[in-house]
Amino acid sequence: MNPRTPGRLIGASLGPGDPALITRRAWAALGSGARWAYPVKKAEESSYALGIVRRGGLEVPADAEALVFPMTRDAAALAKAWARAATRSVELLREGRDLVFLVEGDASTFSTFGHLARVVRALAPEVEVETIPGVSSFAAAAAATGLTLAEEDETFAVIPAAYGVPVIDRLLDEFDTLVLLKVKPLLDEVLALLARRDLLATSCFIEKVGAPDERVVRDVAGLAGEKVNYLSLLLVQNPKRVRGELRRGCRKRAEPSIA
Ligand SMILES: C[S@@+](CC[C@H](N)C(=O)[O-])C[C@H]1O[C@@H](n2cnc3c(N)ncnc32)[C@H](O)[C@@H]1O
């Protein structure tokens, strides 16, 4: 092998917790002999993504490498950690072996992988990147709760709750279903909004969907004051939304059959 050819960087989406939702393609990448890298918030801390593959019965290779992505708003600390993770990834890729980065949920949805891939490409433009799509937390949450995200002409939006109550309030008028990710720090404020808008009964809270300690809460008002897990979201349906006019004629008419 040409030692100058780096390995490929592969973002392997593992779904949000149930190993049965790992796609065949991600499973194949994990078993391909590629080196594994997985995200942790602190050195020596456990990795949620690694837990999913362990529950799936895969043995973690001895040379799997933890990359630290701290949960901090300190921009300097973040930039340093990102640079370190990307530099280490490039070092590993330049050994010529593929590097499979384990991603919780879907790799294209609010994932560390997108940013990591960008920084790696900036450092080493010759590195080929593959993204393996997967089941997102909110798709699994909708399935687990029996709620649909959208039917027919309905609309839905997925946002981090950090945009705040005024934005969420406005979006509730625009979308039939709202998915609020990263809801933990704003949960009480959002619950108060849902109470004001009489939407508590059509909302559902899901924590660690697919994991053995998954929790589904339909009586969301009861969550007020509770410290929930970071891996949690709210599905909010607004059956009272007033719709605008839809443009007609967008659907394809059935072709007349030729006898
Ligand atoms: C950084 S985003 C990652 C999203 C993920 N890549 C996906 O496809 O769903 C983290 C947020 O996604 C949601 N989330 C991720 N995994 C979850 C899970 N297993 N159960 C519930 N919510 C989850 C939570 O709102 C969490 O705060």
The ligand as a Gaussian input file, in Angstrom:
#p B3LYP/6-31G(d) Opt

LIG

0 1
 C      -25.945000      16.988000      19.879000
 S      -27.606000      16.528000      19.605000
 C      -27.364000      14.992000      18.781000
 C      -28.488000      14.602000      17.851000
 C      -28.276000      13.259000      17.211000
 N      -27.144000      13.270000      16.298000
 C      -29.512000      12.762000      16.478000
 O      -29.421000      12.353000      15.323000
 O      -30.578000      12.756000      17.068000
 C      -28.080000      16.056000      21.210000
 C      -29.562000      16.218000      21.440000
 O      -30.273000      15.260000      20.658000
 C      -31.319000      14.684000      21.416000
 N      -31.016000      13.267000      21.634000
 C      -29.940000      12.611000      21.197000
 N      -30.013000      11.309000      21.537000
 C      -31.152000      11.147000      22.208000
 C      -31.784000      10.026000      22.806000
 N      -31.236000       8.803000      22.772000
 N      -32.984000      10.217000      23.402000
 C      -33.564000      11.433000      23.408000
 N      -33.004000      12.527000      22.869000
 C      -31.820000      12.396000      22.270000
 C      -31.380000      15.445000      22.737000
 O      -32.282000      16.520000      22.583000
 C      -29.953000      15.939000      22.884000
 O      -29.898000      17.057000      23.716000

